[in-house]
Amino acid sequence: MNLFYLLGSLAGIALLALLCVALFGASGARIAAAHTLEAYLAQILPHFRVRNIALGEDAKAALAENDVDGTIHLVVAHGDGMVARKLSRPLLRAVERNGAVLSLSLADFTLPRAALILPDSAIAAAWEKKLWGL
């Protein structure tokens, strides 16, 4: 293989990556607001009515409790959209709280971990208690 072709290919890939960052940004998806999260959940879950929402400070993850049946859903900003998981005892392996940060370990190879940075430790403690009660 010619070194010139290798270097040219690497430069082309780097140029395409920089073009994508320039056009679309490097920050990734975000959960803009609670009403955006509520609209997304209502779209994918027809009988979903929000009882309580905890939106992470970094807008990368959120927890939403369904008023209809009390289920809790984890929503994570991923790629250019959002991904939701209905949390249950088989799926939720562990919940750890460090101040206002909740760390969730899931039995899901596509989403093994999620972290929520909540506004204060009291809110994090309340959600930790709800999650352990699943």
C-alpha positions in Angstrom: 0.0 0.0 0.0 1.3 3.4 -0.9 1.9 5.8 2.0 0.5 8.7 -0.1 -2.9 6.9 -0.5 -3.0 6.1 3.3 -2.3 9.7 4.3 -4.7 11.0 1.7 -7.5 8.7 3.0 -6.9 9.8 6.6 -6.9 13.5 5.6 -10.2 12.9 3.8 -11.8 11.2 6.8 -10.6 14.0 9.1 -12.0 16.6 6.7 -15.4 14.9 6.6 -15.5 14.7 10.4 -14.7 18.4 10.8 -17.4 19.2 8.2 -20.0 17.3 10.2 -19.0 19.0 13.4 -19.2 22.4 11.7 -22.6 21.7 10.2 -24.3 19.8 13.1 -22.2 20.7 16.2 -20.5 18.4 18.6 -22.8 18.6 21.6 -25.2 15.9 20.6 -28.9 15.7 21.5 -30.4 17.3 24.5 -33.7 17.2 26.3 -34.8 20.8 25.8 -37.5 21.1 28.5 -40.0 19.1 30.5 -42.8 19.7 28.0 -40.5 18.3 25.2 -40.0 15.1 27.3 -43.7 14.9 28.0 -44.6 15.2 24.3 -42.0 12.5 23.4 -43.4 10.1 26.0 -47.0 10.8 25.0 -46.0 10.0 21.4 -44.3 6.7 22.1 -46.6 5.6 24.9 -50.3 6.4 24.1 -51.6 6.2 27.7 -48.8 8.2 29.3 -49.7 11.1 31.6 -46.9 12.7 33.6 -47.1 12.6 37.4 -43.5 13.8 38.1 -40.5 14.6 36.0 -36.8 14.9 37.0 -34.8 16.5 34.2 -31.0 16.3 34.6 -29.1 19.6 34.8 -27.1 18.7 31.8 -30.2 17.9 29.8 -28.8 14.5 28.8 -31.2 12.3 30.9 -34.5 12.4 32.7 -36.9 10.3 34.8 -40.6 10.5 34.3 -43.3 8.9 36.4 -46.5 7.8 34.7 -49.7 8.9 36.6 -51.7 6.1 35.0 -49.9 3.1 36.4 -47.0 4.6 38.5 -44.2 3.2 36.2 -41.0 5.1 35.9 -39.3 5.7 32.6 -35.7 6.7 32.0 -35.2 8.9 28.9 -31.7 9.6 27.6 -30.7 12.0 24.8 -28.9 9.8 22.3 -27.7 10.5 18.8 -30.0 13.1 17.4 -33.1 12.0 19.4 -34.1 10.4 22.7 -34.2 6.8 23.9 -36.7 5.6 26.6 -36.6 2.6 28.9 -39.4 1.5 31.3 -37.6 0.8 34.5 -38.5 -2.4 36.3 -36.7 -4.6 38.8 -35.2 -7.0 36.2 -33.9 -4.1 34.1 -32.6 -1.9 36.9 -29.5 -3.5 38.5 -28.3 -0.8 40.8 -29.0 2.8 41.9 -26.3 4.9 43.5 -26.6 8.4 44.7 -23.7 10.8 45.3 -25.1 14.1 46.5 -27.4 15.3 43.6 -26.1 12.7 41.1 -28.0 9.5 40.5 -26.2 6.7 38.7 -28.2 3.9 37.3 -26.9 0.5 36.1 -29.2 -1.3 33.7 -29.3 -4.9 32.4 -29.4 -3.6 28.9 -26.4 -3.9 26.6 -27.5 -1.0 24.5 -27.8 1.3 27.5 -25.8 -0.1 30.4 -25.5 3.0 32.5 -27.1 6.4 32.9 -26.4 9.4 35.1 -28.7 12.2 36.2 -27.4 15.4 37.7 -30.4 16.7 39.6 -30.8 20.2 41.1 -30.3 19.1 44.7 -29.6 16.1 46.9 -33.2 16.0 48.3 -34.6 15.5 44.9 -32.0 12.8 44.1 -32.8 11.1 47.4 -36.6 11.1 46.7 -36.0 9.5 43.2 -33.5 7.0 44.6 -36.2 5.9 47.1 -38.8 5.6 44.3 -36.4 3.6 42.1 -35.5 1.1 44.9 -39.2 0.6 45.4 -39.7 -0.8 42.0 
